[in-house]
């Protein structure tokens, strides 16, 4: 299982990204493609910073009120993942990064992650152990 995940991460994803860069380069030209990759990197860094600060403020607010910040922590993980994806060169990772960084789409992704985690817990594949 781990081998398949590593195979996808280190071989398939970069190959798809390279194919996308070449395909876009053929359509709009190499210089515009390079400029677009650099622009998405800068815009991605700015958007990740803005959303990261917003998540940090929400986390501090919830902790100061004594609330459990479960959804905010999930948002933080998605913002971090989206920022990393936007800094990687390639257009497909940029699309996924933007989906993770935009609050509305991040809310939808968070909902699906919560449903997936609850299904794992209810099926008994994930166990929690509490100690006193």
C-alpha positions in Angstrom: 0.0 0.0 0.0 2.8 2.4 0.9 4.6 1.6 -2.2 1.6 2.5 -4.4 1.3 5.9 -2.6 5.0 6.6 -3.1 4.8 5.6 -6.7 2.0 8.0 -7.3 3.7 10.8 -5.4 7.1 10.5 -6.9 6.4 9.3 -10.5 2.8 9.7 -11.6 2.1 13.2 -10.2 5.3 14.8 -11.6 4.8 13.2 -15.0 1.2 14.5 -15.2 2.4 18.0 -14.1 5.2 17.9 -16.8 2.6 16.8 -19.4 0.4 19.7 -18.4 3.2 22.2 -18.5 4.2 21.0 -22.0 0.6 21.1 -23.2 0.0 24.6 -22.0 3.4 25.7 -23.3 2.3 24.5 -26.8 -0.9 26.5 -26.6 0.3 29.8 -25.1 4.0 29.7 -25.6 6.9 28.9 -23.3 7.5 32.4 -21.9 3.9 32.9 -21.0 3.8 29.4 -19.4 6.9 30.2 -17.3 5.3 33.6 -16.3 2.1 31.9 -15.4 3.9 29.3 -13.2 5.7 32.1 -11.4 2.5 34.2 -11.1 0.6 31.2 -9.6 3.5 30.8 -7.1 3.3 34.4 -5.9 -0.5 34.4 -5.8 -0.5 31.1 -4.0 2.0 32.3 -1.4 -0.1 35.5 -0.8 -3.4 33.5 -0.6 -1.9 30.9 1.7 -0.6 33.7 4.0 -4.0 35.4 4.1 -5.9 32.2 4.8 -3.3 31.0 7.2 -3.6 34.1 9.3 -7.4 33.9 9.2 -7.2 30.3 10.4 -4.8 31.3 13.2 -7.1 34.1 14.4 -10.0 31.7 14.4 -8.0 29.2 16.3 -7.0 31.7 18.9 -10.5 32.9 19.3 -12.0 29.5 19.7 -9.3 28.5 22.2 -9.8 31.7 24.2 -13.5 30.8 24.5 -12.8 27.3 25.6 -14.1 25.7 22.4 -12.7 22.7 20.7 -11.2 23.9 17.4 -11.7 20.7 15.3 -12.9 22.3 12.1 -10.4 25.1 12.4 -7.5 22.6 12.8 -8.8 20.8 9.6 -8.9 24.2 7.9 -5.3 24.8 9.0 -4.2 21.4 7.5 -6.0 22.2 4.2 -4.5 25.7 4.0 -1.0 24.3 4.6 -1.6 21.6 2.0 -3.0 24.1 -0.5 -0.1 26.5 0.0 2.4 23.7 -0.6 0.6 22.6 -3.7 0.5 26.2 -5.1 4.2 26.6 -4.6 4.9 23.4 -6.6 5.4 24.1 -10.3 2.5 22.7 -12.4 -1.1 23.6 -13.2 -2.9 20.5 -11.8 -1.4 21.0 -8.3 -2.3 24.7 -8.6 -6.0 23.9 -9.2 -6.0 21.5 -6.1 -4.2 24.2 -4.1 -6.7 26.9 -5.0 -9.5 24.5 -4.1 -7.9 24.0 -0.6 -7.4 27.7 -0.1 -10.7 29.2 -1.1 -12.9 29.2 2.0 -16.1 28.0 0.3 -14.5 25.0 -1.5 -12.4 24.2 1.6 -15.7 23.9 3.6 -16.9 21.3 1.1 -13.6 19.4 1.2 -13.7 19.5 5.0 -17.2 18.1 5.0 -16.1 15.1 2.9 -13.1 14.5 5.1 -15.3 14.5 8.2 -17.7 12.0 6.6 -14.8 9.8 5.6 -13.3 9.9 9.1 -16.7 9.1 10.7 -17.1 6.2 8.4 -13.7 4.9 9.4 -14.6 5.3 13.1 -18.0 3.7 12.8 -16.8 0.7 10.8 -14.2 0.0 13.5 -11.1 0.5 11.3 -10.0 3.4 13.6 -9.9 3.1 17.4 -9.4 5.7 20.0 -7.9 4.8 23.4 -8.3 7.1 26.3 -6.2 6.9 29.5 -6.7 8.6 32.8 
